[in-house]
Amino acid sequence: MRTFQAYFVLWLVPEKPQFREHADAFLPDGLSVEEASALERDRFFLKLTEMFAAEIAAKRRAAHLPDPLSGEKP
């Protein structure tokens, strides 16, 4: 979902340039608007999905929450 939001803000709202000006708020940590904009659509979705998954996993580990994909129980 977050990957789609980032894509939408970067490319699907051309009539509202202020969205693109603040698009970094929708991107994963460590990725600039310029870097994201340079990616082809397929690569954009793959890279951002992986980056967001890593961010979420890191936040879960920091909060000591189990990874729902690991099969561990809380």
PQR file of N, CA, C, O and H, with PARSE charges and radii, in Angstrom:
ATOM      1  N   MET A   1       0.820  -1.183   0.000 -0.4000 1.5000
ATOM      2  CA  MET A   1       0.000   0.000   0.000 -0.0000 2.0000
ATOM      3  C   MET A   1       0.874   1.261   0.000  0.5500 1.7000
ATOM      4  O   MET A   1       0.585   2.215  -0.723 -0.5500 1.4000
ATOM      5  N   ARG A   2       1.921   1.265   0.794 -0.4000 1.5000
ATOM      6  CA  ARG A   2       2.790   2.442   0.851 -0.0000 2.0000
ATOM      7  C   ARG A   2       3.510   2.654  -0.482  0.5500 1.7000
ATOM      8  O   ARG A   2       3.750   3.795  -0.877 -0.5500 1.4000
ATOM      9  H   ARG A   2       2.155   0.490   1.381  0.4000 1.0000
ATOM     10  N   THR A   3       3.853   1.577  -1.172 -0.4000 1.5000
ATOM     11  CA  THR A   3       4.498   1.702  -2.474 -0.0000 2.0000
ATOM     12  C   THR A   3       3.545   2.357  -3.466  0.5500 1.7000
ATOM     13  O   THR A   3       3.950   3.231  -4.232 -0.5500 1.4000
ATOM     14  H   THR A   3       3.658   0.650  -0.850  0.4000 1.0000
ATOM     15  N   PHE A   4       2.301   1.946  -3.457 -0.4000 1.5000
ATOM     16  CA  PHE A   4       1.318   2.551  -4.358 -0.0000 2.0000
ATOM     17  C   PHE A   4       1.125   4.029  -4.026  0.5500 1.7000
ATOM     18  O   PHE A   4       1.016   4.856  -4.932 -0.5500 1.4000
ATOM     19  H   PHE A   4       1.972   1.236  -2.834  0.4000 1.0000
ATOM     20  N   GLN A   5       1.083   4.367  -2.751 -0.4000 1.5000
ATOM     21  CA  GLN A   5       0.945   5.780  -2.362 -0.0000 2.0000
ATOM     22  C   GLN A   5       2.103   6.600  -2.919  0.5500 1.7000
ATOM     23  O   GLN A   5       1.894   7.692  -3.449 -0.5500 1.4000
ATOM     24  H   GLN A   5       1.171   3.696  -2.015  0.4000 1.0000
ATOM     25  N   ALA A   6       3.316   6.080  -2.803 -0.4000 1.5000
ATOM     26  CA  ALA A   6       4.489   6.793  -3.312 -0.0000 2.0000
ATOM     27  C   ALA A   6       4.393   6.967  -4.828  0.5500 1.7000
ATOM     28  O   ALA A   6       4.681   8.043  -5.352 -0.5500 1.4000
ATOM     29  H   ALA A   6       3.486   5.193  -2.373  0.4000 1.0000
ATOM     30  N   TYR A   7       3.995   5.924  -5.518 -0.4000 1.5000
ATOM     31  CA  TYR A   7       3.851   5.994  -6.973 -0.0000 2.0000
ATOM     32  C   TYR A   7       2.792   7.028  -7.355  0.5500 1.7000
ATOM     33  O   TYR A   7       3.002   7.832  -8.262 -0.5500 1.4000
ATOM     34  H   TYR A   7       3.761   5.050  -5.093  0.4000 1.0000
ATOM     35  N   PHE A   8       1.682   7.002  -6.675 -0.4000 1.5000
ATOM     36  CA  PHE A   8       0.583   7.928  -6.939 -0.0000 2.0000
ATOM     37  C   PHE A   8       1.051   9.372  -6.778  0.5500 1.7000
ATOM     38  O   PHE A   8       0.779  10.214  -7.634 -0.5500 1.4000
ATOM     39  H   PHE A   8       1.512   6.348  -5.938  0.4000 1.0000
ATOM     40  N   VAL A   9       1.751   9.655  -5.689 -0.4000 1.5000
ATOM     41  CA  VAL A   9       2.212  11.016  -5.424 -0.0000 2.0000
ATOM     42  C   VAL A   9       3.226  11.471  -6.476  0.5500 1.7000
ATOM     43  O   VAL A   9       3.215  12.634  -6.882 -0.5500 1.4000
ATOM     44  H   VAL A   9       1.972   8.970  -4.995  0.4000 1.0000
ATOM     45  N   LEU A  10       4.093  10.572  -6.916 -0.4000 1.5000
ATOM     46  CA  LEU A  10       5.117  10.961  -7.881 -0.0000 2.0000
ATOM     47  C   LEU A  10       4.586  11.119  -9.305  0.5500 1.7000
ATOM     48  O   LEU A  10       5.013  12.023 -10.023 -0.5500 1.4000
ATOM     49  H   LEU A  10       4.102   9.628  -6.587  0.4000 1.0000
ATOM     50  N   TRP A  11       3.659  10.252  -9.721 -0.4000 1.5000
ATOM     51  CA  TRP A  11       3.296  10.245 -11.134 -0.0000 2.0000
ATOM     52  C   TRP A  11       1.822  10.413 -11.461  0.5500 1.7000
ATOM     53  O   TRP A  11       1.499  10.783 -12.590 -0.5500 1.4000
ATOM     54  H   TRP A  11       3.313   9.518  -9.137  0.4000 1.0000
ATOM     55  N   LEU A  12       0.943  10.166 -10.557 -0.4000 1.5000
ATOM     56  CA  LEU A  12      -0.468  10.163 -10.930 -0.0000 2.0000
ATOM     57  C   LEU A  12      -1.244  11.401 -10.506  0.5500 1.7000
ATOM     58  O   LEU A  12      -2.467  11.442 -10.632 -0.5500 1.4000
ATOM     59  H   LEU A  12       1.206   9.865  -9.641  0.4000 1.0000
ATOM     60  N   VAL A  13      -0.548  12.396 -10.010 -0.4000 1.5000
ATOM     61  CA  VAL A  13      -1.228  13.628  -9.615 -0.0000 2.0000
ATOM     62  C   VAL A  13      -0.508  14.825 -10.260  0.5500 1.7000
ATOM     63  O   VAL A  13      -0.056  15.726  -9.553 -0.5500 1.4000
ATOM     64  H   VAL A  13       0.446  12.363  -9.908  0.4000 1.0000
ATOM     65  N   PRO A  14      -0.400  14.836 -11.594 -0.5600 1.5000
ATOM     66  CA  PRO A  14       0.343  15.926 -12.232  0.2800 2.0000
ATOM     67  C   PRO A  14      -0.311  17.295 -12.083  0.5500 1.7000
ATOM     68  O   PRO A  14       0.367  18.318 -12.176 -0.5500 1.4000
ATOM     69  N   GLU A  15      -1.605  17.324 -11.857 -0.4000 1.5000
ATOM     70  CA  GLU A  15      -2.291  18.611 -11.713 -0.0000 2.0000
ATOM     71  C   GLU A  15      -2.064  19.248 -10.343  0.5500 1.7000
ATOM     72  O   GLU A  15      -2.500  20.374 -10.105 -0.5500 1.4000
ATOM     73  H   GLU A  15      -2.156  16.493 -11.781  0.4000 1.0000
ATOM     74  N   LYS A  16      -1.395  18.545  -9.453 -0.4000 1.5000
ATOM     75  CA  LYS A  16      -1.107  19.076  -8.114 -0.0000 2.0000
ATOM     76  C   LYS A  16       0.383  18.950  -7.833  0.5500 1.7000
ATOM     77  O   LYS A  16       0.805  18.039  -7.121 -0.5500 1.4000
ATOM     78  H   LYS A  16      -1.041  17.630  -9.647  0.4000 1.0000
ATOM     79  N   PRO A  17       1.186  19.862  -8.388 -0.5600 1.5000
ATOM     80  CA  PRO A  17       2.646  19.755  -8.216  0.2800 2.0000
ATOM     81  C   PRO A  17       3.107  19.832  -6.763  0.5500 1.7000
ATOM     82  O   PRO A  17       4.205  19.374  -6.447 -0.5500 1.4000
ATOM     83  N   GLN A  18       2.299  20.398  -5.877 -0.4000 1.5000
ATOM     84  CA  GLN A  18       2.702  20.474  -4.469 -0.0000 2.0000
ATOM     85  C   GLN A  18       2.803  19.069  -3.859  0.5500 1.7000
ATOM     86  O   GLN A  18       3.542  18.874  -2.894 -0.5500 1.4000
ATOM     87  H   GLN A  18       1.407  20.770  -6.133  0.4000 1.0000
ATOM     88  N   PHE A  19       2.089  18.109  -4.395 -0.4000 1.5000
ATOM     89  CA  PHE A  19       2.228  16.737  -3.914 -0.0000 2.0000
ATOM     90  C   PHE A  19       3.642  16.242  -4.170  0.5500 1.7000
ATOM     91  O   PHE A  19       4.275  15.666  -3.285 -0.5500 1.4000
ATOM     92  H   PHE A  19       1.489  18.267  -5.179  0.4000 1.0000
ATOM     93  N   ARG A  20       4.131  16.466  -5.370 -0.4000 1.5000
ATOM     94  CA  ARG A  20       5.475  15.994  -5.731 -0.0000 2.0000
ATOM     95  C   ARG A  20       6.545  16.709  -4.905  0.5500 1.7000
ATOM     96  O   ARG A  20       7.568  16.112  -4.570 -0.5500 1.4000
ATOM     97  H   ARG A  20       3.617  16.935  -6.089  0.4000 1.0000
ATOM     98  N   GLU A  21       6.321  17.969  -4.579 -0.4000 1.5000
ATOM     99  CA  GLU A  21       7.286  18.718  -3.770 -0.0000 2.0000
ATOM    100  C   GLU A  21       7.496  18.068  -2.403  0.5500 1.7000
ATOM    101  O   GLU A  21       8.581  18.166  -1.830 -0.5500 1.4000
ATOM    102  H   GLU A  21       5.490  18.454  -4.852  0.4000 1.0000
ATOM    103  N   HIS A  22       6.478  17.416  -1.889 -0.4000 1.5000
ATOM    104  CA  HIS A  22       6.555  16.786  -0.570 -0.0000 2.0000
ATOM    105  C   HIS A  22       6.509  15.258  -0.663  0.5500 1.7000
ATOM    106  O   HIS A  22       6.174  14.574   0.304 -0.5500 1.4000
ATOM    107  H   HIS A  22       5.597  17.337  -2.355  0.4000 1.0000
ATOM    108  N   ALA A  23       6.847  14.745  -1.832 -0.4000 1.5000
ATOM    109  CA  ALA A  23       6.777  13.302  -2.071 -0.0000 2.0000
ATOM    110  C   ALA A  23       7.731  12.514  -1.182  0.5500 1.7000
ATOM    111  O   ALA A  23       7.499  11.334  -0.922 -0.5500 1.4000
ATOM    112  H   ALA A  23       7.120  15.301  -2.617  0.4000 1.0000
ATOM    113  N   ASP A  24       8.804  13.155  -0.710 -0.4000 1.5000
ATOM    114  CA  ASP A  24       9.750  12.433   0.137 -0.0000 2.0000
ATOM    115  C   ASP A  24       9.092  11.889   1.400  0.5500 1.7000
ATOM    116  O   ASP A  24       9.582  10.921   1.981 -0.5500 1.4000
ATOM    117  H   ASP A  24       8.993  14.115  -0.921  0.4000 1.0000
ATOM    118  N   ALA A  25       8.005  12.489   1.826 -0.4000 1.5000
ATOM    119  CA  ALA A  25       7.282  11.999   3.003 -0.0000 2.0000
ATOM    120  C   ALA A  25       6.658  10.626   2.741  0.5500 1.7000
ATOM    121  O   ALA A  25       6.336   9.902   3.683 -0.5500 1.4000
ATOM    122  H   ALA A  25       7.607  13.276   1.354  0.4000 1.0000
ATOM    123  N   PHE A  26       6.490  10.271   1.477 -0.4000 1.5000
ATOM    124  CA  PHE A  26       5.866   9.000   1.116 -0.0000 2.0000
ATOM    125  C   PHE A  26       6.886   7.941   0.713  0.5500 1.7000
ATOM    126  O   PHE A  26       6.516   6.812   0.391 -0.5500 1.4000
ATOM    127  H   PHE A  26       6.752  10.859   0.712  0.4000 1.0000
ATOM    128  N   LEU A  27       8.155   8.298   0.728 -0.4000 1.5000
ATOM    129  CA  LEU A  27       9.204   7.372   0.298 -0.0000 2.0000
ATOM    130  C   LEU A  27       9.873   6.712   1.500  0.5500 1.7000
ATOM    131  O   LEU A  27       9.865   7.259   2.603 -0.5500 1.4000
ATOM    132  H   LEU A  27       8.455   9.215   0.990  0.4000 1.0000
ATOM    133  N   PRO A  28      10.450   5.532   1.276 -0.5600 1.5000
ATOM    134  CA  PRO A  28      11.184   4.882   2.370  0.2800 2.0000
ATOM    135  C   PRO A  28      12.435   5.682   2.724  0.5500 1.7000
ATOM    136  O   PRO A  28      12.953   6.447   1.910 -0.5500 1.4000
ATOM    137  N   ASP A  29      12.903   5.493   3.939 -0.4000 1.5000
ATOM    138  CA  ASP A  29      14.123   6.160   4.390 -0.0000 2.0000
ATOM    139  C   ASP A  29      15.274   5.818   3.451  0.5500 1.7000
ATOM    140  O   ASP A  29      15.435   4.670   3.035 -0.5500 1.4000
ATOM    141  H   ASP A  29      12.483   4.872   4.601  0.4000 1.0000
ATOM    142  N   GLY A  30      16.061   6.819   3.130 -0.4000 1.5000
ATOM    143  CA  GLY A  30      17.243   6.584   2.315 -0.0000 2.0000
ATOM    144  C   GLY A  30      17.023   6.674   0.818  0.5500 1.7000
ATOM    145  O   GLY A  30      17.958   6.440   0.052 -0.5500 1.4000
ATOM    146  H   GLY A  30      15.930   7.751   3.468  0.4000 1.0000
ATOM    147  N   LEU A  31      15.828   7.003   0.378 -0.4000 1.5000
ATOM    148  CA  LEU A  31      15.548   7.115  -1.048 -0.0000 2.0000
ATOM    149  C   LEU A  31      15.022   8.515  -1.333  0.5500 1.7000
ATOM    150  O   LEU A  31      14.031   8.952  -0.748 -0.5500 1.4000
ATOM    151  H   LEU A  31      15.069   7.194   1.000  0.4000 1.0000
ATOM    152  N   SER A  32      15.699   9.206  -2.236 -0.4000 1.5000
ATOM    153  CA  SER A  32      15.284  10.571  -2.559 -0.0000 2.0000
ATOM    154  C   SER A  32      14.221  10.568  -3.659  0.5500 1.7000
ATOM    155  O   SER A  32      14.028   9.568  -4.350 -0.5500 1.4000
ATOM    156  H   SER A  32      16.504   8.850  -2.711  0.4000 1.0000
ATOM    157  N   VAL A  33      13.551  11.682  -3.806 -0.4000 1.5000
ATOM    158  CA  VAL A  33      12.555  11.838  -4.862 -0.0000 2.0000
ATOM    159  C   VAL A  33      13.225  11.658  -6.225  0.5500 1.7000
ATOM    160  O   VAL A  33      12.664  11.025  -7.119 -0.5500 1.4000
ATOM    161  H   VAL A  33      13.708  12.494  -3.245  0.4000 1.0000
ATOM    162  N   GLU A  34      14.415  12.212  -6.377 -0.4000 1.5000
ATOM    163  CA  GLU A  34      15.141  12.112  -7.642 -0.0000 2.0000
ATOM    164  C   GLU A  34      15.469  10.655  -7.971  0.5500 1.7000
ATOM    165  O   GLU A  34      15.297  10.217  -9.108 -0.5500 1.4000
ATOM    166  H   GLU A  34      14.870  12.727  -5.650  0.4000 1.0000
ATOM    167  N   GLU A  35      15.943   9.906  -6.970 -0.4000 1.5000
ATOM    168  CA  GLU A  35      16.267   8.489  -7.194 -0.0000 2.0000
ATOM    169  C   GLU A  35      15.017   7.703  -7.544  0.5500 1.7000
ATOM    170  O   GLU A  35      15.032   6.892  -8.470 -0.5500 1.4000
ATOM    171  H   GLU A  35      16.082  10.262  -6.046  0.4000 1.0000
ATOM    172  N   ALA A  36      13.945   7.932  -6.819 -0.4000 1.5000
ATOM    173  CA  ALA A  36      12.697   7.213  -7.072 -0.0000 2.0000
ATOM    174  C   ALA A  36      12.140   7.553  -8.450  0.5500 1.7000
ATOM    175  O   ALA A  36      11.633   6.680  -9.154 -0.5500 1.4000
ATOM    176  H   ALA A  36      13.932   8.591  -6.066  0.4000 1.0000
ATOM    177  N   SER A  37      12.235   8.813  -8.825 -0.4000 1.5000
ATOM    178  CA  SER A  37      11.709   9.256 -10.119 -0.0000 2.0000
ATOM    179  C   SER A  37      12.492   8.669 -11.286  0.5500 1.7000
ATOM    180  O   SER A  37      11.958   8.532 -12.387 -0.5500 1.4000
ATOM    181  H   SER A  37      12.647   9.522  -8.253  0.4000 1.0000
ATOM    182  N   ALA A  38      13.735   8.328 -11.053 -0.4000 1.5000
ATOM    183  CA  ALA A  38      14.577   7.783 -12.120 -0.0000 2.0000
ATOM    184  C   ALA A  38      14.305   6.301 -12.388  0.5500 1.7000
ATOM    185  O   ALA A  38      14.747   5.769 -13.406 -0.5500 1.4000
ATOM    186  H   ALA A  38      14.168   8.439 -10.159  0.4000 1.0000
ATOM    187  N   LEU A  39      13.594   5.639 -11.502 -0.4000 1.5000
ATOM    188  CA  LEU A  39      13.332   4.208 -11.657 -0.0000 2.0000
ATOM    189  C   LEU A  39      12.193   3.960 -12.647  0.5500 1.7000
ATOM    190  O   LEU A  39      11.211   4.701 -12.684 -0.5500 1.4000
ATOM    191  H   LEU A  39      13.234   6.071 -10.675  0.4000 1.0000
ATOM    192  N   GLU A  40      12.344   2.906 -13.445 -0.4000 1.5000
ATOM    193  CA  GLU A  40      11.231   2.472 -14.299 -0.0000 2.0000
ATOM    194  C   GLU A  40      10.159   1.871 -13.400  0.5500 1.7000
ATOM    195  O   GLU A  40      10.444   1.465 -12.273 -0.5500 1.4000
ATOM    196  H   GLU A  40      13.142   2.304 -13.415  0.4000 1.0000
ATOM    197  N   ARG A  41       8.939   1.816 -13.893 -0.4000 1.5000
ATOM    198  CA  ARG A  41       7.811   1.409 -13.053 -0.0000 2.0000
ATOM    199  C   ARG A  41       8.032   0.055 -12.381  0.5500 1.7000
ATOM    200  O   ARG A  41       7.819  -0.071 -11.175 -0.5500 1.4000
ATOM    201  H   ARG A  41       8.708   2.147 -14.808  0.4000 1.0000
ATOM    202  N   ASP A  42       8.452  -0.948 -13.131 -0.4000 1.5000
ATOM    203  CA  ASP A  42       8.658  -2.282 -12.540 -0.0000 2.0000
ATOM    204  C   ASP A  42       9.693  -2.233 -11.419  0.5500 1.7000
ATOM    205  O   ASP A  42       9.485  -2.777 -10.335 -0.5500 1.4000
ATOM    206  H   ASP A  42       8.625  -0.846 -14.111  0.4000 1.0000
ATOM    207  N   ARG A  43      10.807  -1.573 -11.704 -0.4000 1.5000
ATOM    208  CA  ARG A  43      11.882  -1.476 -10.716 -0.0000 2.0000
ATOM    209  C   ARG A  43      11.439  -0.644  -9.516  0.5500 1.7000
ATOM    210  O   ARG A  43      11.805  -0.947  -8.380 -0.5500 1.4000
ATOM    211  H   ARG A  43      10.977  -1.131 -12.585  0.4000 1.0000
ATOM    212  N   PHE A  44      10.656   0.400  -9.762 -0.4000 1.5000
ATOM    213  CA  PHE A  44      10.126   1.239  -8.687 -0.0000 2.0000
ATOM    214  C   PHE A  44       9.320   0.386  -7.702  0.5500 1.7000
ATOM    215  O   PHE A  44       9.564   0.427  -6.496 -0.5500 1.4000
ATOM    216  H   PHE A  44      10.358   0.646 -10.685  0.4000 1.0000
ATOM    217  N   PHE A  45       8.368  -0.380  -8.216 -0.4000 1.5000
ATOM    218  CA  PHE A  45       7.522  -1.179  -7.327 -0.0000 2.0000
ATOM    219  C   PHE A  45       8.326  -2.239  -6.585  0.5500 1.7000
ATOM    220  O   PHE A  45       8.093  -2.474  -5.399 -0.5500 1.4000
ATOM    221  H   PHE A  45       8.170  -0.413  -9.196  0.4000 1.0000
ATOM    222  N   LEU A  46       9.256  -2.870  -7.257 -0.4000 1.5000
ATOM    223  CA  LEU A  46      10.067  -3.897  -6.602 -0.0000 2.0000
ATOM    224  C   LEU A  46      10.955  -3.283  -5.513  0.5500 1.7000
ATOM    225  O   LEU A  46      10.966  -3.757  -4.377 -0.5500 1.4000
ATOM    226  H   LEU A  46       9.445  -2.678  -8.220  0.4000 1.0000
ATOM    227  N   LYS A  47      11.687  -2.244  -5.859 -0.4000 1.5000
ATOM    228  CA  LYS A  47      12.624  -1.633  -4.912 -0.0000 2.0000
ATOM    229  C   LYS A  47      11.904  -1.049  -3.702  0.5500 1.7000
ATOM    230  O   LYS A  47      12.311  -1.284  -2.565 -0.5500 1.4000
ATOM    231  H   LYS A  47      11.678  -1.859  -6.782  0.4000 1.0000
ATOM    232  N   LEU A  48      10.832  -0.287  -3.942 -0.4000 1.5000
ATOM    233  CA  LEU A  48      10.139   0.346  -2.821 -0.0000 2.0000
ATOM    234  C   LEU A  48       9.437  -0.675  -1.938  0.5500 1.7000
ATOM    235  O   LEU A  48       9.410  -0.522  -0.717 -0.5500 1.4000
ATOM    236  H   LEU A  48      10.501  -0.097  -4.866  0.4000 1.0000
ATOM    237  N   THR A  49       8.875  -1.703  -2.534 -0.4000 1.5000
ATOM    238  CA  THR A  49       8.240  -2.748  -1.725 -0.0000 2.0000
ATOM    239  C   THR A  49       9.266  -3.396  -0.807  0.5500 1.7000
ATOM    240  O   THR A  49       8.995  -3.616   0.374 -0.5500 1.4000
ATOM    241  H   THR A  49       8.897  -1.827  -3.526  0.4000 1.0000
ATOM    242  N   GLU A  50      10.438  -3.701  -1.341 -0.4000 1.5000
ATOM    243  CA  GLU A  50      11.504  -4.301  -0.529 -0.0000 2.0000
ATOM    244  C   GLU A  50      11.967  -3.337   0.571  0.5500 1.7000
ATOM    245  O   GLU A  50      12.179  -3.748   1.712 -0.5500 1.4000
ATOM    246  H   GLU A  50      10.658  -3.522  -2.300  0.4000 1.0000
ATOM    247  N   MET A  51      12.122  -2.067   0.224 -0.4000 1.5000
ATOM    248  CA  MET A  51      12.586  -1.087   1.208 -0.0000 2.0000
ATOM    249  C   MET A  51      11.560  -0.877   2.321  0.5500 1.7000
ATOM    250  O   MET A  51      11.920  -0.804   3.496 -0.5500 1.4000
ATOM    251  H   MET A  51      11.950  -1.733  -0.703  0.4000 1.0000
ATOM    252  N   PHE A  52      10.283  -0.782   1.948 -0.4000 1.5000
ATOM    253  CA  PHE A  52       9.247  -0.623   2.972 -0.0000 2.0000
ATOM    254  C   PHE A  52       9.157  -1.867   3.856  0.5500 1.7000
ATOM    255  O   PHE A  52       8.965  -1.751   5.066 -0.5500 1.4000
ATOM    256  H   PHE A  52       9.990  -0.842   0.994  0.4000 1.0000
ATOM    257  N   ALA A  53       9.294  -3.048   3.266 -0.4000 1.5000
ATOM    258  CA  ALA A  53       9.259  -4.292   4.055 -0.0000 2.0000
ATOM    259  C   ALA A  53      10.407  -4.311   5.066  0.5500 1.7000
ATOM    260  O   ALA A  53      10.226  -4.723   6.211 -0.5500 1.4000
ATOM    261  H   ALA A  53       9.451  -3.143   2.282  0.4000 1.0000
ATOM    262  N   ALA A  54      11.574  -3.868   4.640 -0.4000 1.5000
ATOM    263  CA  ALA A  54      12.731  -3.828   5.556 -0.0000 2.0000
ATOM    264  C   ALA A  54      12.492  -2.826   6.678  0.5500 1.7000
ATOM    265  O   ALA A  54      12.838  -3.098   7.828 -0.5500 1.4000
ATOM    266  H   ALA A  54      11.721  -3.533   3.710  0.4000 1.0000
ATOM    267  N   GLU A  55      11.908  -1.673   6.366 -0.4000 1.5000
ATOM    268  CA  GLU A  55      11.594  -0.675   7.396 -0.0000 2.0000
ATOM    269  C   GLU A  55      10.608  -1.227   8.419  0.5500 1.7000
ATOM    270  O   GLU A  55      10.792  -1.071   9.626 -0.5500 1.4000
ATOM    271  H   GLU A  55      11.627  -1.452   5.432  0.4000 1.0000
ATOM    272  N   ILE A  56       9.573  -1.867   7.924 -0.4000 1.5000
ATOM    273  CA  ILE A  56       8.545  -2.425   8.818 -0.0000 2.0000
ATOM    274  C   ILE A  56       9.148  -3.510   9.703  0.5500 1.7000
ATOM    275  O   ILE A  56       8.874  -3.556  10.902 -0.5500 1.4000
ATOM    276  H   ILE A  56       9.423  -1.993   6.944  0.4000 1.0000
ATOM    277  N   ALA A  57       9.972  -4.390   9.114 -0.4000 1.5000
ATOM    278  CA  ALA A  57      10.611  -5.457   9.892 -0.0000 2.0000
ATOM    279  C   ALA A  57      11.514  -4.869  10.972  0.5500 1.7000
ATOM    280  O   ALA A  57      11.538  -5.360  12.101 -0.5500 1.4000
ATOM    281  H   ALA A  57      10.194  -4.353   8.140  0.4000 1.0000
ATOM    282  N   ALA A  58      12.257  -3.816  10.628 -0.4000 1.5000
ATOM    283  CA  ALA A  58      13.149  -3.191  11.616 -0.0000 2.0000
ATOM    284  C   ALA A  58      12.341  -2.571  12.755  0.5500 1.7000
ATOM    285  O   ALA A  58      12.734  -2.674  13.917 -0.5500 1.4000
ATOM    286  H   ALA A  58      12.238  -3.417   9.711  0.4000 1.0000
ATOM    287  N   LYS A  59      11.238  -1.943  12.440 -0.4000 1.5000
ATOM    288  CA  LYS A  59      10.394  -1.345  13.484 -0.0000 2.0000
ATOM    289  C   LYS A  59       9.780  -2.428  14.374  0.5500 1.7000
ATOM    290  O   LYS A  59       9.645  -2.245  15.584 -0.5500 1.4000
ATOM    291  H   LYS A  59      10.918  -1.859  11.497  0.4000 1.0000
ATOM    292  N   ARG A  60       9.411  -3.550  13.767 -0.4000 1.5000
ATOM    293  CA  ARG A  60       8.845  -4.650  14.563 -0.0000 2.0000
ATOM    294  C   ARG A  60       9.902  -5.221  15.504  0.5500 1.7000
ATOM    295  O   ARG A  60       9.628  -5.508  16.669 -0.5500 1.4000
ATOM    296  H   ARG A  60       9.520  -3.699  12.784  0.4000 1.0000
ATOM    297  N   ARG A  61      11.127  -5.383  14.968 -0.4000 1.5000
ATOM    298  CA  ARG A  61      12.206  -5.902  15.818 -0.0000 2.0000
ATOM    299  C   ARG A  61      12.487  -4.937  16.964  0.5500 1.7000
ATOM    300  O   ARG A  61      12.686  -5.357  18.103 -0.5500 1.4000
ATOM    301  H   ARG A  61      11.349  -5.150  14.021  0.4000 1.0000
ATOM    302  N   ALA A  62      12.501  -3.648  16.657 -0.4000 1.5000
ATOM    303  CA  ALA A  62      12.763  -2.643  17.695 -0.0000 2.0000
ATOM    304  C   ALA A  62      11.674  -2.654  18.760  0.5500 1.7000
ATOM    305  O   ALA A  62      11.940  -2.368  19.927 -0.5500 1.4000
ATOM    306  H   ALA A  62      12.339  -3.306  15.731  0.4000 1.0000
ATOM    307  N   ALA A  63      10.461  -2.980  18.362 -0.4000 1.5000
ATOM    308  CA  ALA A  63       9.341  -3.024  19.307 -0.0000 2.0000
ATOM    309  C   ALA A  63       9.162  -4.430  19.889  0.5500 1.7000
ATOM    310  O   ALA A  63       8.244  -4.677  20.671 -0.5500 1.4000
ATOM    311  H   ALA A  63      10.245  -3.212  17.414  0.4000 1.0000
ATOM    312  N   HIS A  64      10.048  -5.338  19.497 -0.4000 1.5000
ATOM    313  CA  HIS A  64      10.006  -6.724  19.972 -0.0000 2.0000
ATOM    314  C   HIS A  64       8.703  -7.419  19.583  0.5500 1.7000
ATOM    315  O   HIS A  64       8.157  -8.213  20.349 -0.5500 1.4000
ATOM    316  H   HIS A  64      10.794  -5.137  18.861  0.4000 1.0000
ATOM    317  N   LEU A  65       8.217  -7.110  18.386 -0.4000 1.5000
ATOM    318  CA  LEU A  65       7.024  -7.775  17.871 -0.0000 2.0000
ATOM    319  C   LEU A  65       7.457  -8.886  16.924  0.5500 1.7000
ATOM    320  O   LEU A  65       8.418  -8.707  16.176 -0.5500 1.4000
ATOM    321  H   LEU A  65       8.661  -6.465  17.764  0.4000 1.0000
ATOM    322  N   PRO A  66       6.784 -10.011  16.935 -0.5600 1.5000
ATOM    323  CA  PRO A  66       7.165 -11.097  16.030  0.2800 2.0000
ATOM    324  C   PRO A  66       6.838 -10.738  14.579  0.5500 1.7000
ATOM    325  O   PRO A  66       5.900  -9.989  14.303 -0.5500 1.4000
ATOM    326  N   ASP A  67       7.620 -11.282  13.676 -0.4000 1.5000
ATOM    327  CA  ASP A  67       7.359 -11.119  12.246 -0.0000 2.0000
ATOM    328  C   ASP A  67       6.187 -12.026  11.899  0.5500 1.7000
ATOM    329  O   ASP A  67       6.267 -13.232  12.135 -0.5500 1.4000
ATOM    330  H   ASP A  67       8.382 -11.891  13.900  0.4000 1.0000
ATOM    331  N   PRO A  68       5.096 -11.490  11.343 -0.5600 1.5000
ATOM    332  CA  PRO A  68       3.942 -12.331  11.052  0.2800 2.0000
ATOM    333  C   PRO A  68       4.225 -13.381   9.998  0.5500 1.7000
ATOM    334  O   PRO A  68       3.490 -14.364   9.909 -0.5500 1.4000
ATOM    335  N   LEU A  69       5.255 -13.208   9.204 -0.4000 1.5000
ATOM    336  CA  LEU A  69       5.584 -14.194   8.172 -0.0000 2.0000
ATOM    337  C   LEU A  69       6.488 -15.311   8.684  0.5500 1.7000
ATOM    338  O   LEU A  69       6.701 -16.304   7.989 -0.5500 1.4000
ATOM    339  H   LEU A  69       5.852 -12.409   9.277  0.4000 1.0000
ATOM    340  N   SER A  70       7.019 -15.153   9.896 -0.4000 1.5000
ATOM    341  CA  SER A  70       7.949 -16.154  10.411 -0.0000 2.0000
ATOM    342  C   SER A  70       7.243 -17.342  11.065  0.5500 1.7000
ATOM    343  O   SER A  70       7.851 -18.392  11.276 -0.5500 1.4000
ATOM    344  H   SER A  70       6.845 -14.346  10.461  0.4000 1.0000
ATOM    345  N   GLY A  71       5.980 -17.174  11.379 -0.4000 1.5000
ATOM    346  CA  GLY A  71       5.252 -18.238  12.039 -0.0000 2.0000
ATOM    347  C   GLY A  71       5.392 -18.222  13.542  0.5500 1.7000
ATOM    348  O   GLY A  71       4.791 -19.049  14.227 -0.5500 1.4000
ATOM    349  H   GLY A  71       5.486 -16.322  11.208  0.4000 1.0000
ATOM    350  N   GLU A  72       6.177 -17.293  14.075 -0.4000 1.5000
ATOM    351  CA  GLU A  72       6.342 -17.169  15.524 -0.0000 2.0000
ATOM    352  C   GLU A  72       5.053 -16.657  16.145  0.5500 1.7000
ATOM    353  O   GLU A  72       4.304 -15.899  15.529 -0.5500 1.4000
ATOM    354  H   GLU A  72       6.666 -16.621  13.519  0.4000 1.0000
ATOM    355  N   LYS A  73       4.811 -17.083  17.366 -0.4000 1.5000
ATOM    356  CA  LYS A  73       3.645 -16.601  18.093 -0.0000 2.0000
ATOM    357  C   LYS A  73       4.083 -15.581  19.135  0.5500 1.7000
ATOM    358  O   LYS A  73       5.158 -15.713  19.720 -0.5500 1.4000
ATOM    359  H   LYS A  73       5.418 -17.699  17.867  0.4000 1.0000
ATOM    360  N   PRO A  74       3.259 -14.564  19.370 -0.5600 1.5000
ATOM    361  CA  PRO A  74       3.645 -13.534  20.354  0.2800 2.0000
ATOM    362  C   PRO A  74       3.812 -14.076  21.750  0.5500 1.7000
ATOM    363  O   PRO A  74       4.133 -13.324  22.670 -0.5500 1.4000
TER
END
